[in-house]
Amino acid sequence: MIPSKYAPHLFSLVLSGLMSLIVAGISTYRAVGLVPDFSRMWVNAWLTAWVVAFPAVLLVTPVARRAVQMLVVKE
């Protein structure tokens, strides 16, 4: 198994993979509909999106955490 110290990076990898998969699927469907080559186009769009999404999640996560800390009430 993977050591727990890598959990934040693994979480970012899984999150970015799933989110980009969903968004790429919706975007591909909206752009071309259910054409015979839909699956291939979806996977190509997803892989391209994931290459951008994973580093973006790594960079944006600290900013998002700080924003959430500023928005919530400390108990």
DAQUI-V228095 format. One record per residue. PHI is phi in whole degrees, 0 to 359 (none if undefined). PSI is psi in radians with two decimals (* if undefined). OMEGA is omega in whole degrees, -180 to 180 (999 if undefined). Layout:
# DAQUI-V228095
<<PHI	PSI	OMEGA> <PHI	PSI	OMEGA>>
This chain:
# DAQUI-V228095
<<none	3.00	-178> <269	2.34	179> <299	2.56	-175> <296	-0.37	180> <295	-0.33	178> <267	0.08	-177> <304	-0.78	180> <298	-0.68	179> <289	-0.67	178> <294	-0.70	176> <300	-0.78	179> <298	-0.69	179> <296	-0.83	-179> <292	-0.80	180> <300	-0.85	-179> <295	-0.62	178> <295	-0.81	-179> <290	-0.76	-179> <294	-0.75	180> <292	-0.56	176> <298	-0.82	-179> <295	-0.86	-178> <295	-0.72	178> <296	-0.67	178> <296	-0.81	179> <296	-0.79	-179> <296	-0.73	179> <295	-0.77	178> <299	-0.77	-180> <295	-0.57	-177> <281	-0.70	-172> <235	-0.22	-176> <77	-2.95	-179> <272	1.26	179> <277	2.86	-179> <303	-0.54	-179> <266	0.27	-173> <305	-0.83	-177> <301	-0.78	179> <296	-0.75	180> <295	-0.69	179> <298	-0.83	-179> <297	-0.73	178> <298	-0.77	179> <295	-0.71	-180> <297	-0.82	-179> <298	-0.70	177> <297	-0.77	-180> <294	-0.67	-178> <294	-0.61	178> <300	-0.57	178> <272	-0.69	-173> <294	-0.72	-176> <297	-0.91	177> <297	-0.60	179> <298	-0.75	178> <298	-0.73	179> <299	-0.67	-178> <281	-0.61	-174> <274	-0.41	-177> <307	-0.85	180> <298	-0.65	179> <295	-0.78	179> <297	-0.70	179> <297	-0.77	179> <296	-0.71	179> <298	-0.74	179> <295	-0.72	179> <298	-0.59	179> <285	-0.43	-176> <269	-0.35	-177> <262	2.69	179> <276	2.29	177> <280	2.28	-177> <261	*	999>>
